[in-house]
Amino acid sequence: MFQPADAFEFEYLGSDVIYGRGRVAELGDRLAAAGIDRALVVCGSNVGANEAVMGPVREGLGDRLAGVFDETSSAKSIETAADAVEALHAADADAIVGVGGGSSLNVARQMSALAADGRSAEELRASAEADGTVSTPDPDGPLTPVAVVPTTLTGADLSAGGSLVVLPREASPTGQPVVASWTVPPTLVVEDPALFETTPHGPLAGSAMNGFNKGLETVYAAGGSPVTDATATHGLRHLVAGLPGLDGEDPTAVDRAVVGMILVQYESRINVIHAFGQALSRRYPVQQGVAHAVMAPHVLRFVLDNVDGRRRLLAEGLDVETAGRSDAEIADAVVAAVREVRDSLGVPTRLRDLEGVSRDDLRPIAEYVADHGVLAAAPPGLTVTVEDAEAALERAW
């Protein structure tokens, strides 16, 4: 049985990761040790108005709090990031602290690259309108350090990536959103379960499948290793134990979920499920985790119908019995286990129930999926055609 850890810390890809209840109180001291004097907090309006989150963050930063920019949203627009860069300069801040869900953490990282690049939102839009792409920034100096304090379970905290929407789909010459995606590793990651508990159940549960699917995909991705096998399967065990209790009935559920989410992010390799989730969330005002929740069982079914998908290792992580079962029976049980976790979260389970999603759009969504770059890490031997993707979307409809 999983016993929640009191506290631990480790270094990951140049980031100091600290876990434990109340450890947001160390925020200011940790930044001071890194030579940082003034930090701008970047978050959404809901987090900015939530004293249960902002109180501990302000206390943790102390006199290193330079200001709060609370205008991020799931749209992750280049305009918002440019406004945040202006706020960074106005506050004379030398660091950024992203607080909240995946969108806020992504904007915090991306605005660091945007500030160093020097191009305006207007210049980036003009480039996108001309050829449908945005070039990687060429900063004149070092990037502004970024710390992240997650409050949802998207699994965006240990990432060095992210994206900003430069042109929405309807204005894009390619018919798909044009995004800027730059690599900015966080200096510090603070994983405090008490802050996750301040997030209402709906958004917290909606975010969970995004991170959960990272564990699934890392197991069957191309280019894995015994190390990623160990972290992904162990992370899945924690998530299977913790996610169903996020409604508050299990006092250790959040601790289990946060530890599980840290584990599945370790060298994670997103691929097929994320291609579908990103295709949907970039086209519609849908939380990516919710899109993942709808699609995960159907995409996993497609994967296991066409390749082995390391189903026995998946079964191990999902606590599925394999003794005496055929490969087909194990595949069925694995899909059922994922569906059970998904259903325990109380999130939507059909595409038709998502805001704005039209059945007429399934073909262009499928085209986006089949051309998605993350499919380079798909399971060996698996090919995802437009027809395959459209069939999965139809099953999810």
Salt bridges, closest charged atoms under 4 A:
GLU9 OE1 - ARG23 NH2 2.77
GLU9 OE1 - ARG30 NH2 2.98
GLU26 OE2 - ARG23 NE 2.86
GLU26 OE1 - ARG30 NH2 3.12
GLU51 OE1 - ARG58 NH2 2.60
ASP63 OD1 - ARG64 NH1 3.69
GLU79 OE2 - ARG125 NH1 2.41
ASP117 OD2 - ARG119 NE 2.59
GLU122 OE2 - ARG125 NH2 3.84
GLU197 OE2 - ARG21 NH2 2.63
GLU217 OE1 - HIS274 ND1 2.42
ASP229 OD1 - ARG310 NH1 2.62
ASP255 OD1 - ARG21 NH2 2.92
ASP305 OD1 - ARG301 NH2 3.22
ASP308 OD1 - ARG311 NE 3.55
GLU316 OE2 - ARG237 NH2 2.95
ASP327 OD1 - ARG312 NH2 3.20
ASP332 OD1 - ARG301 NH1 2.70
ASP343 OD1 - ARG342 NE 2.62
ASP353 OD2 - ARG350 NE 3.02
ASP361 OD2 - ARG283 NE 3.66
GLU367 OE2 - ARG363 NE 3.90
GLU387 OE2 - ARG363 NH2 3.26
GLU390 OE1 - ARG363 NH1 2.76
GLU394 OE1 - ARG359 NH2 2.84
